[in-house]
Amino acid sequence: MATEREETGREETPREERSHFLQLLVIGLIAAVIGIALGLLIDWWPAQGSAEASQVDTLYDVLIICSVPMFVLVVTVVLYCAWRYRMKPGEEELDGPPIHGNTRLEIIWTAIPAIILVALCSYSFAVLTDIEDADARALNVRVVGEQFTWTFYYRDGSGKEIASPQLYVPQGQQVNFTVQSQDVIHDFWVNQFRLKADAVPGITNTLSFTANRIGTYPVICAELCGLGHNVMRAKVIVMSKSDFQTWLAAAAAKVKSS
């Protein structure tokens, strides 16, 4: 259907421009609401397995709520303008009408994204700081990655290290990890806990979490580290505190007897 400008050859009045802007705004709002609803309804993550997971999931929900309208707004404006102001037959060699900048609009579309980015960065920093808040009663575990396996080191009452190919942690107690690598870059990741840390040669990174659900969860290397990257897996076995102490005592006794 031809627009009024095509039929009459005259420029649109400010009232007509406002009408088109309102149409564009309504389309964008409807698309944004649908996008946010879909983003929040989709089950992106497996079941939460740590106390920190809920904070991370909430952060992702906030990011979806803030980012989807921005994406929808840009796409809606581009598609609407490409359709409404498309080139007509016979206009291939014509220049578009001269348009002057709108200082107020430029300030608005610069200030609003800047405010949103600062707010999201501040919120993310607050979540990260809260997650990394160490507990003096935490269990300390050293994690070492090498092609293509993980090894977890505990300390017994005498301070001697106990190595384990699987990770055992007590339910409800914070665990502080020091993550290291013996060869190339790896990435220690437990998806159900929503936390990960790079294992970098020559650098010790730290990570903390509190497992709150008894069960077994996969440890995955999330950094391409060689031909055997896909098999670099281990297990996190979350058990009650009494069962964990029993396991640790048995592992310590096994080390002493060897």
C-alpha positions, 0 to 999 in steps of 0.5 A: 500500500502506498504511503500518503507521501507517495500519493500526494508528493508532499512531506509528512506533517509533524502530527503524521510523524508522531502517529508513525512514532506511536505505531513504532512504539506500540510494536516495540513494546509488544515485541519486548514484552513477548521477548522478556516473557520467553526469556524468563520462561525458558529453563536455561539452567539445570537444577540449582545445587549451591547457595550461590546459584539463586543469586546468579540466576536472578542476575541473569533474569535481570540481564534478560529484562534489561537487554531484551527491550534494547535488542527489540527496540533496535531491530524494530526501528531498523525493520520498520524504517527499512520497510516504510522508507524503502527506495521506490521505483524511479528513485535509484539516483535520488538523494534523500531529504536533508535531515538535521541532527536532534541534540535532545534525542542524541543525549537521551539515547546516549544517557539511558544506555549509559545509566543502564550499563552502570546500574548492571555493572554495579549490581553484578559487582555486588553479587560477585562480592557477596558470592566471594565473601569468605567464611573462616570455617570454610573447607579448603581444597586445592584443584589441579588441572592437567591434560586431561584430568582433575585432581583434588587435594585436601589436608588432614589433621596433620597438614598432609595433603590427600589427593582424590580424583573425585571432589567430595564436599559437605552439604551446607559448608562453604568450600574455598578452592585454589585452582591451578594448572600443570600444563595448559589453560583449563576451566573448572566448572560445575554448571549446577553451582553456576560458578567457574574459574580458570586454571592457568599455568603459574597463576592461582585463582580462587573460587568459593561455593556452598553446596546445599543439595546432596547428590552427584554433579559433573565437573567439566573443563570449559576451556578447550585444552587439547584433543582430550578436552571432551573427556576431562571430567570428574564428579562433585559428590555432595554428602552430609557433614558426618559422611564427609568426615568419615570419608576424609578420615578413611582417605587419610588413613589410606594415605598413612598406610601407603 
